[in-house]
């Protein structure tokens, strides 16, 4: 009951979808960076494998939080098609994310967690633009 009240209040005060997606993206970034840091620092995972693993968890969190707070689900595609499209968009973002993290870490000498944080910014924009303008765009907005 309290969660529903909070969600209704949040949606009323954040009319701009990008603001809501920023909250969703921030939550997904926390999931991504937390798992990445844990795998890289405590388990010694290479940044490549730590990035892939953490990004998978972040995509799942982002999808469900996104349809709860930022986007209307099933407006153009069935739920499973929608999720697959989100995974494809995210996979392309993952390539950029890993590439940027790799370059900043190995060639820029930047700490892996900081490199991953910097790489998250353009990845966030990429994901938002494609989700907003393709996956979750309403039929009457086409």
C-alpha positions as CSV (number, residue, x, y, z in Angstrom):
1,X,0.0,0.0,0.0
2,X,2.8,2.4,1.0
3,X,4.8,1.5,-2.1
4,X,1.8,2.3,-4.4
5,X,1.3,5.7,-2.7
6,X,5.0,6.5,-3.2
7,X,4.8,5.5,-6.9
8,X,1.7,7.6,-7.5
9,X,3.2,10.6,-5.8
10,X,6.5,10.1,-7.7
11,X,4.8,9.9,-11.1
12,X,2.7,13.1,-10.3
13,X,5.7,15.2,-9.4
14,X,7.9,13.9,-12.2
15,X,5.9,14.7,-15.3
16,X,9.0,14.6,-17.5
17,X,9.8,11.1,-18.6
18,X,13.5,11.8,-18.8
19,X,13.5,12.7,-15.1
20,X,11.8,9.4,-14.2
21,X,14.2,7.5,-16.5
22,X,17.1,9.3,-14.7
23,X,15.9,7.8,-11.4
24,X,15.6,4.4,-13.1
25,X,19.0,4.7,-14.8
26,X,20.5,5.8,-11.5
27,X,19.1,2.7,-9.8
28,X,20.4,0.5,-12.6
29,X,23.8,2.3,-12.4
30,X,24.0,1.5,-8.7
31,X,23.2,-2.1,-9.4
32,X,25.8,-2.1,-12.2
33,X,28.6,-0.4,-10.3
34,X,28.0,-2.4,-7.1
35,X,28.2,-5.8,-8.8
36,X,31.1,-4.6,-11.0
37,X,33.1,-3.4,-8.0
38,X,32.4,-6.5,-6.0
39,X,33.4,-8.8,-8.8
40,X,36.5,-6.8,-9.8
41,X,37.8,-5.9,-6.3
42,X,36.8,-8.9,-4.1
43,X,36.9,-11.7,-6.7
44,X,39.6,-10.4,-9.0
45,X,37.4,-10.6,-12.1
46,X,38.9,-8.9,-15.2
47,X,37.0,-5.7,-16.1
48,X,35.6,-7.3,-19.2
49,X,33.9,-10.2,-17.4
50,X,32.9,-8.0,-14.4
51,X,31.3,-5.5,-16.8
52,X,29.3,-8.1,-18.7
53,X,28.0,-9.8,-15.5
54,X,27.1,-6.5,-13.8
55,X,25.5,-5.1,-16.9
56,X,23.2,-8.1,-17.3
57,X,21.8,-7.6,-13.8
58,X,21.5,-3.8,-14.4
59,X,19.6,-4.4,-17.7
60,X,17.1,-6.6,-15.8
61,X,16.7,-4.0,-13.0
62,X,16.4,-1.2,-15.6
63,X,13.7,-2.9,-17.6
64,X,11.4,-3.7,-14.7
65,X,12.0,-0.3,-13.0
66,X,11.6,1.4,-16.4
67,X,8.2,-0.1,-17.1
68,X,7.1,0.6,-13.6
69,X,8.2,4.3,-13.5
70,X,9.2,5.7,-16.9
71,X,7.6,3.9,-19.8
72,X,4.2,2.4,-20.8
73,X,4.7,-1.3,-21.4
74,X,3.2,-3.2,-24.3
75,X,2.2,-0.2,-26.3
76,X,3.9,-1.4,-29.5
77,X,5.2,-4.8,-28.7
78,X,4.4,-7.8,-26.6
79,X,6.2,-7.9,-23.3
80,X,8.7,-10.6,-24.4
81,X,9.4,-8.7,-27.6
82,X,9.9,-5.5,-25.7
83,X,12.3,-7.2,-23.3
84,X,14.3,-8.7,-26.2
85,X,14.5,-5.2,-27.8
86,X,15.7,-3.7,-24.5
87,X,18.3,-6.5,-24.4
88,X,19.5,-5.7,-27.9
89,X,19.7,-1.9,-27.2
90,X,21.5,-2.7,-24.0
91,X,23.9,-5.1,-25.7
92,X,24.9,-2.3,-28.1
93,X,25.3,0.0,-25.1
94,X,27.3,-2.7,-23.4
95,X,29.8,-2.7,-26.3
96,X,30.3,1.0,-25.9
97,X,30.4,0.8,-22.1
98,X,33.1,-2.0,-22.1
99,X,35.1,-0.3,-24.8
100,X,35.1,3.0,-22.9
101,X,35.9,1.4,-19.6
102,X,38.7,-0.7,-21.1
103,X,40.3,2.4,-22.8
104,X,40.1,4.6,-19.7
105,X,41.4,1.8,-17.5
106,X,44.2,0.3,-19.6
107,X,45.3,3.3,-21.6
108,X,44.1,6.2,-19.4
109,X,45.3,4.8,-16.2
110,X,42.0,5.6,-14.5
111,X,40.7,3.4,-11.6
112,X,38.3,0.7,-13.0
113,X,35.3,1.8,-11.0
114,X,35.8,5.4,-12.0
115,X,36.3,4.4,-15.6
116,X,33.1,2.3,-15.4
117,X,31.2,5.3,-13.9
118,X,32.4,7.6,-16.7
119,X,31.4,5.1,-19.3
120,X,27.9,4.9,-17.8
121,X,27.0,8.5,-18.8
122,X,26.9,8.1,-22.6
123,X,25.5,4.6,-22.2
124,X,22.6,6.0,-20.2
125,X,21.9,8.6,-23.0
126,X,22.1,5.9,-25.7
127,X,19.6,3.6,-23.8
128,X,17.2,6.4,-23.1
129,X,17.0,7.8,-26.6
130,X,16.5,4.4,-28.2
131,X,13.9,3.2,-25.6
132,X,12.0,6.5,-25.7
133,X,12.0,6.9,-29.5
134,X,11.7,3.3,-30.6
135,X,10.8,0.6,-28.1
136,X,8.3,2.5,-25.9
137,X,7.1,5.0,-28.4
138,X,3.3,4.9,-28.7
139,X,1.8,4.1,-32.1
140,X,0.1,7.5,-32.3
141,X,3.6,9.2,-31.8
142,X,5.1,7.4,-34.9
